[in-house]
């Protein structure tokens, strides 16, 4: 068994030979390498599959009760300073290894087809394989400096992948925004590491946890310095896991290819921050102030992410804000000490969100022939609708992923999210109320995404008319109504006469003979005949990962189902497979919650959360489903409010909520005005001070010397009488001032 652990170091390094071969091939023999580019996908998937098998084997040994294994190599030794590199295998590491490798393999298989027509196919595989390698190295790290090394590699790979299509200005700006925002957190992480090294003289986890267990409770060290260093460590996790206020990079990161969006949101970059907090939780838990701060940041993030997702029209940005909200749940769970629930939700959310992102990529692929290859159109849910008829497999997998994220039992996210909600109520009613309300919002905006994409009828065939000179394409409001004032009058009159409402479900049904892969029709408004390629299901290479992720979404929640351990009479609570798995990692501290929950109490508490989820689904269906047109025609929604004043008030409230959500809470605007413009004005002021004052003094001294020299040269004219005259003047002035 120990012999197996000794070779665990190969897990992060298995993919390096293929990465280096592709990289050198692109530099040395680019033509031949590009001609054989599809061949490189097979060894990439194969080597990562070997790493997955090795990870599963290590995890089985951990479940069977193996102890924590750590292997170190001395790298630098100087007097009392010793820096070691190595790897650490424990239940937390084994969980992350399985998560990264399984999701990474499926994303690589998916990417082979998704990126097959892209000129940067090989470059993409080099980046994404190195991304997986960096994350595997991060989770197996044995000390803080090693984590920081791989932490920066993960950030570098994310920068390269977000800006993969760097010729697009918006993609170039997005990767720069992600890089700069994460530099704020990474600088804090570096300062925190240096702070704890100053306190302990070591960077090893065992030394940090020794301080947490012994010195901090006995006031053996400076509590202010320890708290500040812990806060700086947490700042790194805030940036990496897109927590408020450093969350602004995550929605813009959707400018990268969809497979990398799935990998970032499921198993790599955003998971790194949660992993860091879980790894250092024995240290944080001894600092109550930091734990409270972590839970507050998580609560703000989960609520803010849910509200900002309500009115987004880009399908990937909507899912990005969903990720931000779910990461807030994990951060809240860690802040209240619910270690198992946080990691459980990390697992279930990873597979569900990977399924949703890869499903969105399949949708985008089906939309691109209709609207062009512009992300503004192919990812715009306003132009979708009715896709359930054209992409039935994608629709089914997307629906199950949506229901899982909404918290519908018995899907994966139900078990983990409900455990977080239960523990939040036990810890503080304030956290419980916000977390439960956000669960309802999650169901609303996730089902909104599904309905706008798959329900009703295809809306893209109105896109041609939206380019008319008199107006622009309308937008869907938060409540499913048309809020745009820029409307073509002829379009409105024609739709009223024909009984067509653009954003209701009364759009004319496309004739059956045109529901082919390629078809044409004439628009009734313009009269110009256009040829369209209708949506169609993607190929099996892209559908296979969706089906595998669907299985994970359906069954991975079983590891969190409570079972009786036969010791309830002794006061021992019911356990889960996950709690048994994580026991060696948490024996150094006691969880502050879920210690007294059995299966009956768990299911009782689940009734309220499931009810909120169902309520959110129902409200979303009212506003965005096929039943919306029925209520609209009956004026049912307007009859709920009697009186023009109340109706006007509610309309204003809805517009404010929509504007807040669609404009990202105006946080980006605030950052732009305060930080970007503020720093620019400060730079201009500094430039003026440098040029006007510093250079002015220097140039003034030089100019004064020049002027004096110019005047003096006229004094030396060569006449003795002039010299005597000036001499007598100087003597007279001297005598006048200095003699009494």
Secondary structure, DSSP 8 states (H G I E B T S, - for coil): -HHHHTTTTHHHHTTHHHHHHHHHHHHHSHHHHHHTGGGHHHHHHHHHHHHHHHHHHHHHHHHTT---EEEEEEEEEETTEEEEEEEEESHHHHHHHHHHHHHHHHHHHHHHHHTTT-TTHHHHHHHHHHHHHHHHHHHT--BHHHHHHHHHHHHHHHHHHHTSSTTSHHHHHHHHHHHHHHHHHHHHHHHHHHHHHHHHS--BHHHHHHIIIIITTTT-S-HHHHHHHHHHHHHHHHHHTT-TTS-HHHHHGGGS-HHHHHHHHHTSHHHHHHHHHHHTHHHHTT-HHHHHHHHHHHHHHHHHHHHHTSS--BHHHHHHHHHHHHHHHHHHHHHTT-HHHHHHHHHHHHHHHHHHHHHHHHHHHHHHHHH-S-HHHHTBGGG---GGGT-HHHHHHHHHHHHHHHT-TTSHHHHHHHHHHHHHHHH-HHHHHHHHHHHHHHHHHHHHHHHHHHSS---GGGHHHHT-TT-----B-TTSSB--S---HHHHHHHHHHT--TTSS-S----GGG-SSEEEEE-TTT--EEEEE------HHHHHHHHHHHHHHHHGGGGG--B--S-GGGT---B-HHHHHHHHHHTTS--SSSTT--HHHHHHHHHHHHHHHHHHHHHHHHHHSTHHHHHHHTTHHHHTS-SHHHHHHHHHHHHHHHHHHHTGGGHHHHHIIIIIHHHHHHHHHHHHHIIIIIHHHHHHHHHHHHHHHHHHHTT--S-HHHHHHHHHHHHHHHHHHH--
